[in-house]
Amino acid sequence: MVTDVEKTMQTILSGAHEVVPLDAMKAKVAKALKAERPLRIKVGIDPTAPDVHIGHLVPYGKMRQLQDLGHIGVVVIGDYTARIGDPTGRDATRTALDADQVRVNADKYMDQLYTVLDPDRTEVRYQTEWYGEFDLARTLQLMQEVTLAQFLQHDTFRVRYENNLPLGLHELCYPLLQGYDSVAIEADIEMGDPAQKFNILVGRDLMERREMEPQVALLMPILMGIDGKEKMSKSLDNHIGVKMDPVDQFGRTMKIPDEIMPNWYNIVVGKVGDELAEIEKQIKADPMAMKKQLAHFIVERFHGKQAANDAAEDFRKKFSARTLELDDIPEAPLASFDPPTATNIIATKMDKSRSQARRLVKEGAVKLDGEKISDAEASIDKPGVLKVGRLFLRLT
């Protein structure tokens, strides 16, 4: 096990959104390493569906980094909380699952998580281990440890309460149950996205009440979906599945907007600091090449190098075929436009007004070699096929 405190802290903080509280994290790491005791890093999952997308893997990538330093990853399967449904960010009560469906989903979920995690340093724990022994009296005792006022500090609960939306008493129990999981497994660190901060800190409070060394919250950033607008989600169909076909993985990655590529290189590839700054420069210089590199990385991670090469070649052939179909379209040299902006080119060559040109760019209807142009007044500095709705112009 690596006993270097600074190296461990660098690993923890690299790419993290927030650590709460930071001083406690430093003290916890130093104490554990001095005792040559591995840290216990918790992530809880409610296996409400059997499929995992790469957005789900964000905390597990961090967990694997810490496993490689000798620490233990503890995956808590929420076979009780999945029957409630995490209320965070929801304006309606979620449909509960039965125990058999949760178990089936959990088995499939773990198979996909092991594409990232080290099985030899992973504990898989089911809430049934501790909640299966809870009777009503013990449940009520646990509920006595928090107040309604505390729960109404939770944004989701407060908004639903203030707007007179349905809010079940069982949903109020969710943060409490998630928090007690940390007591049961003696967690040192719990990871989640920023929306999980309240729930994780409830666990910290419950541990302190039992005179246990409380866990620290390690909040990881959210991966944007391929639409570049919302958090990655299957329900929004803006996701890339771990088990998705290599060609689909490659093609979907190629759809992401240029502006979110740094987010993906940071969270998916793990680039930080100077490396990420250099990546951002390369993205500005050649976004298409960097997107292909990213797509290759994702496919290779889940399907291997040959599958990634094949998917890249498939994309190249399809892209080339689309380009070849446009051999007879009109041409114009970039140098003939002063300045060579989308607005100027469209207004000059496509019988559109300048305001129409700007509106088309804003609506995402203007593309250069398949990539959306987002700034109507930015100079186009490389040749390619400009597509405006159903009109085409080859810029030379």
N, C-alpha and C positions, 0 to 999 in steps of 0.2 A: 504494500500500500504506500502511495506517495504521502510523505509526511511534511511536505513543504507548504506552509500556511499561505504564503503569497501566491504560489502556483494554484492552489486550490481556490483561493478567492478570485483570482483572475479568471479561472474556468467558470466559476459561479456567475460572475458579473458580466462576462463577455456576452453581449447580445441580450442581456436581461432588460426587462421593462422597469422593474422596481424591486427592491428588497426591503422588507418591513419586519423589524427594524434592522438597519444596516449594522449598527454597533453590536447587536445581539448575534448577528450572523458571524461577524469576525471573532467574537468571543467563543461561540459554539464550535467553530472550525478549529481554533487554536486548542481548545480543551479536548476535543475528540482526538485530534492528531497527537497531542502530547500523551494521551492514554493509549495510543495506537488502536483506537476503536473506530471502525468505519461508520460514517454518517448514514442515517436511514432517511432516504429521500422518497417522499410519498407523492403519488399522483392517484387521484380517484377517478374512476370512470363509471358512468351509467350506460351500460351497453344496450341502449334503446334501439340500435340498428346493428346489423352484422358487419357493415362495411366501414373501413377506415379511409379517410382521405389525408393528403399530406399536411393539411392544416392541423389535424388531430395530433400529428407526430411532433409538433413543435416542442412540447415539454419533454418528450421522450428522447429527443436528440440531446437535450441538456442532461437528462438522466444518464444517457449512455456515456457522455463525456466524463461524468463523475464516477460511473462504474469503472471506466478505464483507469481512474486514479485509485481504485480499490474500494469504492463505497457501494452501498446496497440500495438498489431500487425496489421500492415496495409499491406494487400496483394493487389498489383496493377496488375490488369489483363491487359496485353498488347494487347488490341484488335486493336490498331493501329500498334504497333511495330511488332506484329506477322505477319502483312501483308508485312512487310519489311524483317523480319528474321534477328536475331542477327548475324552480320558478324564475331564476335569474334572467332578466331581460324579456320576460314574457308578460303579455297583458291578458292571458287567459290560462286557466288550469289545463295542464297537459294530461292526456290520456295515460293511465297507468298500464304497465305490462304485467303479465303473469310470470310466476317464478320460472316455469319451464322455458318460456321464450327468452327470458333474461339469461339463463344458463347457456342456451344454444348460441345466442349472440355473443356472450362473453368468450366462449371457446374460439369462435371465429375471429373475434377481436384480437385475442392474444396471439393467434397465429400471425396476424399482420403486424402486431407490435414487435414481434421477435425479428422482423426485418431490420429493426433498429437496436433493440435491447440485447444485452448479454444474458442469455438464459441462466448461466451459472451464478450471476449476481442479481437475479431478479426473484423477489418473493411475490407470489400471487395470493392475495388474501380476500376472502369473501366476508361481507358483513354478517352473514348468517352465523359465523363463528362466535360473535358476541351478541348480536341482537336476537339470535335464536334462543338465548337464555333469558331475555328480558321479559318480566311479567309487567302487569299494569302498574303495580306499586313502584317498581324501579324506573319505569318510563316517566311516571309523574315526578319522581325525585329528580330525574335529569331535567325535566322541563322547569323545575323550580330554580334552576341555576341561571336563567335568563329572564328578562322582562319584556313585555310587549313594547315598551318605549325603545329598548335596544333594537328590536327587530324592525321597528318603523324607521330606524336610521338607514335601513337597507333601501336603496333607491327603488327597486322593483316593488317591494311591499308598500312603501309610502305612496308611490304614484297610483298603484291600484286602489289603495284605501282612499286616497283623496279624490279619485275619479269615480268612486262608487262601483268599481269593477269587481267581479268575483274574486275572492281571496279565501281559500279554504284553510282551516286550522291545521290540517295536515301539512300544508305547504310551509307554514311557519316553522314546522319541525325540521325542515330540510337542512338549514345551516347547522342546527343542533346535532343532527345525526351525522352529517359530514364532519363536524368538529369532533365528535366523540370517537370517530374512526381513528383520529390521530392519537387519542388517549390509548386506544386498544392496541395500536401497533407501535407505540412509543416513537413517533416520528420526530426527526430533527428538523427537517425541511419539508414544506409542502409546496408543490408547484401548481400553477394554474394560470389562466389568462387574467387580465386586470379586473374583469367582472367578478372573479372569484375571491377578491380581496376580503370582502366582508365575511364570507363563509370560513376562509382560512384563519382569520383573526378570532372567530368564535372558537375554533379549535385551540388556538393559543390561550384564550381565557380559560377554557375547561382544563387544560393541562396545569395552568398556574394554580387553579383552585385545588388541585390534587397534589400540589407541591412537587410537580414534575418540572423538569427543565422544559420550558415551552418551545414549540416549534417556531420556525421563522418562515415567513411567506416569501417565496421566490416567484415573482410574477413575470411571465414570458409574454412577448409581444404577439399580436394577432396577425396571422397571415391573410392578406387580402385575396379574394377570389379572382378568377381569371377575367372577371368583368372590370376589375380595378375599382369597384364602388363599394362592395359589401364584404364582410367577413366570409371566408370560404365556407360553403354550406351545400350539402346535397340538395336540400329543398329549393335552393336558388339555382341549382344546376350550374354553379360557377366553381366547381371543385375538380380536383384530379385525384382519382382513387388509387390507392396502393396496388390493388389487384387489377386495375384497368389495363387494357391491351396496350402494348408499347407504342403502337402507331397512334392510338388515341391520346396517350400521355404526351407524346411529342407534339401532336397537332394542337392539343388544348394549351400547352405551354406557349406555343407560338402565337396564341391569341391574346396574351396579356399585354396591356398597354405599356409603352416604354417607361412611363413615369413610375410604375410600381416595381420595375426590375430591381432597383437597389433594395427594396423591401424583401424580395425573394432571395436575392444573393446573400443578404444578411441572415434571414431566418432559415431558409432551406439549405443553402450551401455552407453557411457559417462564417461568411466573410465579415470582418470587423476592422475598425481602425484604419490604418494606412492601406491595407489590402482592399477594404471596401471603397475607400476614396479613389484608388486606382481603377477599380471596377466601374465606378461612376463616370470617370473620364472616358473609359473605353465604351461605355454605353452611349455617351453623347457622340463619340466619334463614329461608331458603327453599331447601332441598336440591333439590326438584324443578326449580325454575327454573334453578338452577346446573347441574344435570345436563343439562337440555335445551340450555343454552348450550354446554356441553362437547361434547355430541353434534353440535350444529350446527357447531362449530369443526372437529371431526374430519372430518365429511363434506365440508365446504367445502374443506378442505385437499387432499383427494384427488379430489373430483369437481366442485368449483365451487359457487358460491353458490346457483344455481338448484336444483341437485340437493339441497343441504342444506335449502333452503326446502321442497321437495317432500317430502323424507323427514320433516321436522318435521310437515308437514300430515298425512302418512300416519299418523304416530304419534298425532297429536291425534285423528284420526277413529277409530282403533282404540281408543284409550283412552276416548273419549267413548261409543263403542258399548258397551263393557264397563260403563260407568257407567249408561247408559240402561237396560240390562237389569235394573238393580237398583232400578227405581222403586218397587216394591211392598214393599221391605224395611222393617222397623220403624225408628223414629227415636227419638232421645233427645238432649236438650240437654246439652252439656258441663257447663253450670253445675249440673246435677242430681247430679253426682258430686263428692264431697269426700274425697280429691283426685281429679282426672280422670286417673288412671293406667290403663294397660292392665290391670293386676291387678284394680283396683277395678271397672272397667267390665265386664270379662269375668265376674268373680264375681257382679256384681249383675244383669246382664242376660242372661247366656248359660248359666246353670245349671252353672257350673263352680266348683270349689274354687279358692281363691287359689293353692294349690300347683300345681294343674293349669294355671292361667293363666300362672304364672311359667315352667312347663316348656314350654308352647306358644310363649311368646316366645323362650325359649332355643333352641328347635328351628327358629325362623324361620317359624312358622306363623301369626304375627300381622302383618297389614299394614294400613297406613292409606293409602288411595288408591294401592295397588300397591307402596308402599314398606315394607320390613320395619321393624318396631319392635324395637330391640335392647335397650332398657332397660325392663323391666316396671314399674319404679317411677317412671319419669320422667313428668311431667305432659304430657298431650296438650293443646296450646294452640291448635289450629286445627281447624275442622270438616272432615269428610270421611267416607268409607265405610270402616268398620273391618271387616276380614275375618279371621275366626278359623276356620281349616279351611274348612268349607262353610257356616259361619254368617256372617251379615252384620248390621251395625248402622250406620245413618246417624247420625253425630254432627252436631248442628246448633248 
